[in-house]
Every structure is written in C-alpha cells, then in structure tokens.
Amino acid sequence: MPEDPTLSPELRRQIARFVARAWSDESLRREFERDPRAALAEAGVDWPRELAPPDLPDHPGQAIDLESLESSAGGALGTIGTVSCPTGCFSGGQNA
C-alpha cells in the first residue's frame, strides 16, 4: 500500500461530503462502520481499491464549512496508509 497517495481534488470533495453526511446521518455512520467500502460506493465515492478505506473522523464539535472540510480531508487523507484522522485534522476549520 502506498504511504503517501495523491488524492484527486474530486475524490477529496467526495470524501468531505461523505464525512459531512455521516456526521448527521447515524444510519450512514453505522453502515460505514460495518462495511466502509460498500458505504463509500453506495454514496458515489470511487475509493481506490489499492488503498484501505479511510477512518471516519469524529465531528469537530463546531460548525465547519465544506471548503475547510474538503481541504482538511485532503490533508488528512493524503497519508491514508498511516493516519487515523483525529478531530485535530479539522482544527484549521472556520466557524460557519
């Protein structure tokens, strides 16, 4: 597995949107916990098969705009082979 895969801007947007949905949809979050690849695929996220599915980060506890989430997702997921994205991944977000 690559240690530092480069994720496309579109994949970063897809993951950011998925994370935002999972934060507000308990059934989606449970589905992701059961079968991450299936949940991502069903949501239209084309996650590379050669990469382990990303961890679902905890909600940061504050409002965060989609642009900040996309940017954070790209940074956190850029080293998906070794990162378990703690809430600190989103510390650069601004209150919406």
C-alpha positions as semicolon CSV with decimal commas, in nm:
position;residue;x (nm);y (nm);z (nm)
1;M;0,000;0,000;0,000
2;P;0,140;0,344;-0,090
3;E;0,234;0,553;0,213
4;D;0,157;0,890;0,057
5;P;-0,103;0,856;-0,219
6;T;-0,208;1,166;-0,406
7;L;-0,582;1,204;-0,398
8;S;-0,753;1,398;-0,672
9;P;-0,942;1,715;-0,582
10;E;-1,265;1,542;-0,685
11;L;-1,201;1,247;-0,452
12;R;-1,125;1,489;-0,170
13;R;-1,459;1,663;-0,234
14;Q;-1,640;1,328;-0,240
15;I;-1,485;1,221;0,092
16;A;-1,557;1,560;0,254
17;R;-1,922;1,538;0,151
18;F;-1,943;1,178;0,271
19;V;-1,795;1,271;0,610
20;A;-2,038;1,563;0,647
21;R;-2,331;1,330;0,567
22;A;-2,206;1,062;0,805
23;W;-2,180;1,318;1,086
24;S;-2,551;1,394;1,055
25;D;-2,682;1,051;0,949
26;E;-2,646;0,783;1,216
27;S;-2,752;0,501;0,980
28;L;-2,487;0,602;0,725
29;R;-2,225;0,612;1,001
30;R;-2,326;0,261;1,119
31;E;-2,321;0,133;0,760
32;F;-1,970;0,276;0,716
33;E;-1,856;0,108;1,038
34;R;-1,991;-0,228;0,915
35;D;-1,862;-0,210;0,557
36;P;-1,668;0,105;0,466
37;R;-1,613;0,018;0,100
38;A;-1,981;-0,058;0,042
39;A;-2,091;0,261;0,217
40;L;-1,849;0,471;0,014
41;A;-1,951;0,306;-0,313
42;E;-2,321;0,348;-0,238
43;A;-2,258;0,718;-0,173
44;G;-2,081;0,751;-0,509
45;V;-1,728;0,777;-0,369
46;D;-1,487;0,600;-0,603
47;W;-1,231;0,499;-0,339
48;P;-0,917;0,334;-0,489
49;R;-0,916;-0,043;-0,429
50;E;-0,544;-0,041;-0,353
51;L;-0,598;0,188;-0,052
52;A;-0,750;0,093;0,281
53;P;-1,076;0,279;0,340
54;P;-1,030;0,597;0,544
55;D;-1,131;0,620;0,908
56;L;-1,437;0,831;0,975
57;P;-1,319;1,125;1,186
58;D;-1,510;1,242;1,490
59;H;-1,717;1,555;1,447
60;P;-1,507;1,857;1,550
61;G;-1,783;1,985;1,778
62;Q;-1,818;2,312;1,591
63;A;-1,959;2,433;1,260
64;I;-1,723;2,383;0,967
65;D;-1,774;2,496;0,611
66;L;-1,747;2,250;0,322
67;E;-1,438;2,419;0,176
68;S;-1,249;2,376;0,504
69;L;-1,367;2,016;0,531
70;E;-1,253;1,939;0,175
71;S;-0,915;2,094;0,245
72;S;-0,879;1,907;0,573
73;A;-0,990;1,579;0,418
74;G;-0,724;1,614;0,152
75;G;-0,454;1,678;0,406
76;A;-0,566;1,406;0,645
77;L;-0,623;1,152;0,373
78;G;-0,301;1,232;0,192
79;T;-0,126;0,980;0,414
80;I;-0,413;0,736;0,447
81;G;-0,183;0,440;0,498
82;T;-0,078;0,567;0,840
83;V;-0,332;0,827;0,952
84;S;-0,630;0,773;1,174
85;C;-0,778;1,120;1,147
86;P;-0,841;1,251;1,499
87;T;-1,051;1,562;1,549
88;G;-0,732;1,767;1,520
89;C;-0,745;1,716;1,142
90;F;-1,012;1,980;1,128
91;S;-0,861;2,232;1,367
92;G;-0,799;2,472;1,079
93;G;-1,171;2,497;1,000
94;Q;-1,357;2,819;1,048
95;N;-1,691;2,852;1,218
96;A;-1,966;2,875;0,961
